[in-house]
C-alpha cells in the first residue's frame, strides 16, 4: 500500500466499509456526471432573479465544492451537496418574482434559515425528528425518492411530457433526444445485467457521443469551446446578502418556508441514500447523522455568503452509490471535479439532460428494491407509506411526500385507537407541515 493509499484508508476507512480507492473514484465521477447539469441549470434560474449570470455560475460551483468537501471530510458520506432544485425556483420565482424582494434579501433569508438549521442541529432536534420516523416510513421514503428520480429522468428524456387533459402523457418518442435516451437506457441496463463496472457512466458517455453523431449535441469547434482558463467572477454576489432586510420582512414567511422545505427535502434524501449505501443499521439508525446534518447547515450559511440559494444533499448521489460508493472519498472526488469544472465548464456542458436521464431512471428502479420491506398489510402503516411514495413524484417534491406520510401516519394511528404509537415529535412535525400548507395557501 502506498503512502497516499494509506492516508486515504485512514481518512475514509475504506477497508472497513468494504470498498476500494478505484471504486470510490469511479463512483465520484459517476455522481459528478449525473449532477453536472446543476452548473448550468441553477445559474439560469438565479439569473431570472436578477443575479449576474457569471457570478451565479461561480457561486454554484464554489458552494457545491465547499459543502461537498465538508460532507466528505466531516461526515464521510458518499453524498454530494449542491443548490437544491425546487429551492432555487422558490428563491427566484416566488421570493423575488412574486414577493418582489431583492435577490440580496432572498440570500439573507437563506442565511437565516441556515442559522436556524444549526440551532436545530446542535439542539439535537433534527436528529430526534429523523430517529422518530418509523422504519416503515423510512423505507417508503427511499422508494418515493426512487420514483421521483425516475420521473425526473423520464421527463428529461422527453419520454413523458405535460398534458392539459391528463397532466402527463407519452412524449414524442420519435424525437432524436428521446430515441437516444431509450438507447442509453437499454444499453446501461444490459451492461448492469452483465455486471460491467462503470456501466452507468459508460451509458452516459455513450449516449452523449451518439448525440454528437446524430446532431443532437453540438460538436466542440475548437479548444476555446472545450476549456476556458478565465475563472468566472464571484464578486458581484460574494457577501452581498441582506440579512436585516430578510429579518424585517418576517421569519414566519419566507424563512420558515425555506427552513421547512430544506429540512425535509434533505432529511428524506439522507434517509434514502444512506439506506441505499448501507449506512443505516437494522434499527434505522444512521451512522454520522449529526455530522451530516451539521454539514448541511454550515453549507446553507456558506451558500448564502457566496451568492446562491440553499444547498441540500442531492438525490443524484444515488448514481455513484449504485456504482459502489460508500465513503467520503466519493463525495471528495465530486467536489474536486466541480472545481476542475471552473476551467472546463463548456466541456461539462456537452453532456445533455437526455444523456443522464437513463442513469436517473435506472437508479430509480434500483431504489424500488426496498418495497418488499414495507408492511402494507397493516393499514395504519401501509397507507402512510403509500402516500409518502406516491406524493413525491406526483407533487414533484420530496418534502410534500414526507408531509403526506407524516400527517396521515399520525391521524390514522390516532383514529384507529393506536395513538400511543405516535411520538410527540411525529405530532409536532405533522402540525408544522399543516401550518406550512396553510401558509402556502394564504
C-alpha positions in Angstrom: 0.0 0.0 0.0 1.4 3.4 -1.0 1.6 6.4 1.4 -1.3 8.1 -0.4 -3.4 4.9 -0.3 -2.6 4.6 3.5 -3.7 8.2 4.0 -7.0 7.6 2.2 -7.5 4.4 4.1 -7.1 6.2 7.4 -9.3 9.1 6.4 -12.2 7.2 4.9 -11.9 3.7 6.5 -12.2 2.1 3.0 -11.5 -1.5 4.1 -14.0 -1.3 7.0 -16.6 0.0 4.5 -15.8 -2.8 2.0 -14.7 -0.5 -0.8 -11.5 0.5 -2.7 -9.9 3.7 -3.9 -10.7 2.8 -7.5 -14.4 2.1 -6.7 -14.8 5.3 -4.8 -13.2 7.4 -7.6 -15.4 5.8 -10.2 -18.4 6.4 -8.1 -17.5 10.0 -7.6 -17.0 10.5 -11.3 -20.4 8.9 -12.0 -22.1 11.2 -9.4 -20.4 14.2 -10.9 -21.6 13.5 -14.4 -25.1 12.9 -13.2 -25.1 16.1 -11.2 -23.1 18.4 -13.6 -26.3 19.8 -15.1 -26.6 22.0 -11.9 -23.7 24.1 -13.2 -25.9 25.4 -15.9 -29.5 25.0 -14.6 -29.0 26.8 -11.3 -27.3 29.9 -12.7 -30.1 30.2 -15.3 -32.7 30.2 -12.5 -30.7 32.6 -10.4 -30.3 34.9 -13.4 -34.1 35.1 -13.6 -33.9 36.6 -10.1 -31.5 39.3 -11.3 -28.2 37.7 -10.1 -25.4 38.2 -12.7 -25.0 35.0 -14.7 -21.3 34.7 -14.4 -21.4 35.2 -10.7 -24.2 32.7 -10.4 -22.0 30.1 -12.2 -19.1 30.7 -9.8 -21.3 30.7 -6.7 -23.0 27.5 -7.8 -19.7 25.7 -8.3 -17.9 27.0 -5.2 -20.9 26.3 -2.9 -21.2 22.8 -4.3 -17.5 22.1 -3.8 -17.2 23.6 -0.3 -20.3 21.9 1.0 -19.4 18.5 -0.6 -15.9 18.7 0.8 -17.4 19.2 4.3 -19.7 16.2 3.7 -16.7 14.1 2.6 -14.2 15.0 5.3 -16.5 15.6 8.3 -19.4 13.1 7.8 -17.6 10.5 5.5 -20.7 10.2 3.4 -20.7 9.4 -0.4 -23.2 12.2 -0.9 -22.9 15.4 -3.0 -24.3 18.7 -1.7 -25.4 21.4 -4.1 -28.0 24.2 -4.6 -31.4 22.4 -4.4 -33.7 22.2 -7.3 -37.1 23.5 -6.2 -35.5 25.6 -3.5 -33.8 27.7 -6.2 -37.1 28.0 -8.0 -38.8 29.2 -4.8 -35.9 31.7 -4.4 -36.2 33.1 -7.9 -39.8 32.8 -8.9 -41.6 33.3 -5.5 -39.4 35.3 -3.1 -38.1 37.6 -5.9 -40.7 37.2 -8.6 -44.0 37.2 -6.6 -43.0 39.0 -3.4 -40.8 41.4 -5.4 -38.0 41.2 -2.8 -34.4 41.8 -4.0 -32.1 38.8 -4.5 -30.0 40.2 -1.7 -32.9 39.9 0.7 -33.6 36.4 -0.6 -30.0 35.5 0.2 -30.4 36.9 3.6 -33.4 34.6 4.2 -31.2 31.6 3.1 -28.6 32.7 5.6 -31.1 32.9 8.4 -32.6 29.6 7.6 -29.1 28.1 7.7 -28.6 29.6 11.2 -31.9 28.1 12.2 -30.7 24.7 10.9 -27.6 25.0 13.0 -29.7 25.7 16.2 -32.0 22.8 15.4 -29.0 20.5 14.8 -26.9 21.5 17.8 -30.0 21.2 19.9 -30.5 17.6 18.7 -33.9 18.5 17.3 -33.2 17.5 13.7 -31.7 14.2 14.8 -34.6 13.5 17.1 -37.0 14.1 14.2 -35.2 11.6 12.0 -35.0 9.0 14.7 -38.7 9.4 15.4 -39.6 8.4 11.8 -41.0 4.8 11.9 -38.9 2.3 10.0 -41.8 1.7 7.6 -41.8 5.3 6.6 -38.1 5.3 6.2 -38.3 2.5 3.7 -41.2 4.3 1.9 -39.1 7.5 1.7 -36.3 5.7 -0.2 -38.9 4.2 -2.6 -40.6 7.5 -3.1 -37.2 9.1 -3.9 -36.6 6.4 -6.4 -39.9 7.1 -8.2 -39.1 10.8 -8.1 -35.6 10.3 -9.6 -37.1 8.1 -12.3 -39.8 10.7 -13.0 -37.2 13.3 -13.5 -35.2 11.0 -15.8 -38.3 10.3 -17.9 -39.1 14.0 -18.1 -35.5 15.0 -19.1 -35.6 12.3 -21.8 -38.8 13.6 -23.2 -40.4 10.2 -22.7 -43.1 11.8 -20.7 -44.4 15.3 -21.2 -47.1 17.6 -19.8 -50.7 17.2 -21.0 -53.5 19.6 -20.2 -56.1 16.8 -20.0 -54.2 14.0 -18.3 -51.3 16.1 -16.7 -48.7 13.7 -18.1 -48.6 11.6 -21.2 -46.1 9.8 -23.5 -43.8 12.3 -25.3 -42.6 12.4 -28.9 -40.7 9.1 -28.9 -39.5 9.7 -32.5 -37.6 12.8 -31.4 -33.9 12.1 -31.6 -33.3 13.0 -27.9 -36.0 10.6 -26.7 -34.7 7.8 -29.0 -31.2 8.3 -27.8 -32.3 8.3 -24.2 -34.1 5.0 -24.8 -31.0 3.5 -26.4 -28.9 4.7 -23.4 -31.4 3.2 -21.0 -31.3 -0.2 -22.7 -27.5 -0.1 -23.1 -27.0 0.8 -19.5 -29.4 -1.9 -18.2 -27.7 -4.5 -20.4 -24.3 -3.6 -19.1 -25.5 -3.7 -15.5 -27.0 -7.2 -16.2 -23.6 -8.3 -17.3 -22.1 -6.8 -14.1 -19.9 -4.3 -16.0 -18.2 -1.9 -13.7 -18.9 1.8 -14.5 -22.0 0.8 -16.6 -23.9 3.9 -15.6 -21.0 6.2 -16.5 -20.5 4.3 -19.8 -24.1 4.7 -20.6 -24.0 8.5 -20.0 -20.9 8.9 -22.2 -22.1 6.6 -24.9 -25.4 8.5 -25.2 -23.6 11.8 -25.3 -21.3 10.5 -28.1 -24.3 9.2 -30.1 -25.9 12.6 -29.6 -22.9 14.2 -31.3 -23.1 11.7 -34.2 -26.7 12.4 -34.8 -26.5 16.1 -34.3 -28.4 16.3 -31.0 -25.3 17.5 -29.2 -23.1 20.3 -30.7 -19.6 19.3 -31.5 -16.8 21.4 -29.9 -15.4 23.7 -32.7 -12.0 24.0 -31.1 -10.1 24.3 -27.8 -11.7 27.6 -27.0 -15.1 25.7 -26.9 -13.7 23.0 -24.7 -11.9 24.9 -22.0 -11.5 28.3 -20.6 -8.8 29.4 -18.2 -10.6 32.5 -17.1 -12.4 31.9 -13.7 -15.9 33.3 -13.5 -16.1 36.3 -11.3 -17.9 35.7 -8.0 -17.5 39.2 -6.5 -20.9 40.6 -7.7 -22.6 38.1 -5.2 -19.9 37.5 -2.6 -21.2 38.6 0.8 -24.0 40.7 -0.9 -26.8 39.1 1.2 -29.2 41.5 3.1 -29.7 39.8 6.4 -31.6 42.7 8.1 -33.9 43.0 5.1 -34.9 39.4 5.4 -35.4 39.6 9.1 -37.5 42.7 8.8 -39.7 41.0 6.2 -40.6 38.3 8.7 -39.2 35.0 9.9 -42.5 33.2 9.7 -42.9 33.7 5.9 -40.0 33.1 3.6 -37.5 32.0 6.3 -39.9 29.4 7.7 -40.7 28.1 4.2 -37.0 27.8 3.3 -36.4 26.0 6.6 -39.3 23.5 6.4 -38.8 22.6 2.8 -35.0 22.2 3.1 -35.3 20.3 6.4 -37.4 17.6 5.0 -36.0 17.6 1.5 -32.6 17.0 3.0 -33.9 14.6 5.6 -35.7 12.5 3.0 -32.7 12.4 0.7 -30.3 11.5 3.5 -32.5 8.6 4.7 -33.0 7.2 1.2 -29.3 7.5 0.2 -27.8 6.3 3.5 -30.1 3.3 3.4 -29.0 2.5 -0.2 -25.3 2.9 0.8 -25.9 0.6 3.8 -25.0 3.3 6.3 -28.3 2.7 8.2 -28.5 -0.2 10.6 -31.4 -2.6 11.1 -32.9 -0.3 13.7 -32.9 2.7 11.3 -30.0 4.5 12.9 -27.8 6.4 10.5 -24.0 6.5 11.1 -22.6 10.0 11.5 -26.0 11.6 11.1 -25.1 14.5 13.4 -22.1 15.3 11.2 -24.1 15.1 8.0 -26.8 17.5 9.3 -24.2 19.9 10.6 -22.5 19.9 7.2 -25.8 20.7 5.6 -26.5 23.6 8.0 -23.0 25.1 7.5 -23.3 24.6 3.8 -26.5 26.6 3.7 -24.9 29.5 5.6 -21.9 29.4 3.3 -24.0 29.3 0.1 -25.8 32.5 1.1 -22.5 34.2 1.6 -21.3 33.0 -1.8 -24.4 34.1 -3.6 -26.6 31.1 -4.3 -29.8 29.5 -2.9 -29.9 26.8 -0.3 -27.7 23.8 -0.7 -29.0 20.3 0.1 -28.0 16.6 -0.3 -28.6 15.5 -3.8 -30.6 12.5 -4.9 -28.3 12.2 -8.0 -25.7 10.8 -5.5 -27.6 7.6 -5.8 -25.9 7.1 -9.2 -22.5 7.0 -7.5 -23.8 4.8 -4.7 -25.1 2.4 -7.3 -21.5 2.2 -8.6 -20.3 1.1 -5.2 -19.5 4.5 -3.5 -19.7 4.1 0.3 -17.4 6.8 1.8 -16.5 10.4 1.7 -13.8 9.7 -1.0 -16.7 9.5 -3.4 -18.0 13.0 -2.5 -14.5 14.4 -2.3 -14.0 13.3 -5.9 -17.2 15.1 -6.8 -16.0 18.3 -5.1 -12.6 18.2 -6.9 -14.3 17.6 -10.3 -16.6 20.6 -9.7 -13.6 22.8 -9.0 -12.0 21.5 -12.2 -15.2 22.4 -14.0 -14.5 26.0 -13.3 -11.9 25.7 -16.1 -13.8 23.2 -18.3 -17.4 24.4 -18.0 -18.0 24.3 -21.8 -16.9 20.7 -21.9 -19.1 19.7 -19.0 -22.0 21.4 -20.8 -21.7 18.9 -23.7 -23.4 16.3 -21.5 -27.1 16.9 -22.2 -30.1 16.1 -20.0 -31.2 13.2 -22.2 -27.8 11.5 -21.7 -28.1 11.5 -17.9 -31.8 10.6 -18.0 -31.2 6.8 -18.4 -29.0 6.8 -15.2 -31.7 8.5 -13.2 -34.3 6.0 -14.5 -32.2 3.0 -13.6 -31.2 4.4 -10.2 -34.9 4.9 -9.5 -35.6 1.3 -10.4 -32.8 0.1 -8.1 -34.3 2.0 -5.2 -37.6 0.2 -5.7 -36.0 -2.9 -4.1 -36.9 -1.6 -0.7 -40.6 -2.0 -1.4 -40.5 -5.6 0.0 -39.6 -4.1 3.4 -42.8 -2.0 3.6 -45.7 -3.5 5.7 -48.8 -2.9 3.6 -50.9 -5.4 5.5 -51.3 -3.0 8.4 -53.3 -0.1 7.1 -52.0 2.3 9.8 -48.6 1.6 8.4 -49.3 0.9 4.7 -51.5 3.8 3.8 -49.0 6.5 5.1 -46.2 4.6 3.4 -48.1 4.6 0.1 -48.9 8.3 0.4 -45.2 9.0 1.0 -44.2 7.0 -2.0 -46.8 8.3 -4.5 -46.9 12.0 -3.5 -43.2 12.6 -4.1 -43.3 12.1 -7.9 -46.9 13.4 -8.3 -46.2 16.7 -6.5 -42.6 16.8 -7.7 -41.4 17.3 -4.1 -39.7 15.1 -1.6 -40.9 17.3 1.2 -44.5 17.0 0.1 -44.3 13.2 0.2 -42.8 13.5 3.6 -45.7 15.8 4.7 -48.4 13.4 3.5 -46.7 10.5 5.1 -46.2 12.2 8.5 -49.7 13.7 8.7 -51.6 10.6 7.6 -49.5 8.4 9.9 -50.4 10.4 13.0 -54.1 10.8 12.3 -54.7 7.2 11.0 -53.0 5.8 14.1 -55.0 8.0 16.4 -58.3 7.3 14.8 -57.6 3.6 14.8 -57.2 3.7 18.5 -53.4 3.4 18.4 -52.4 7.0 19.3 -49.8 5.7 21.8 -47.7 4.5 18.8 -47.3 8.1 17.6 -44.5 10.0 19.3 -44.9 13.7 20.3 -42.3 14.5 17.7 -44.4 13.0 15.0 -47.3 15.1 16.2 -45.2 18.3 16.3 -43.8 17.7 12.8 -47.2 16.9 11.4 -48.5 20.2 12.9 -45.6 22.1 11.3 -46.4 20.5 7.9 -50.1 21.5 8.3 -49.0 25.1 9.2 -46.8 25.2 6.2 -49.6 24.0 3.9 -51.9 26.7 5.4 -49.3 29.4 4.9 -48.7 28.4 1.2 -52.4 28.6 0.6 -52.8 32.0 2.2 
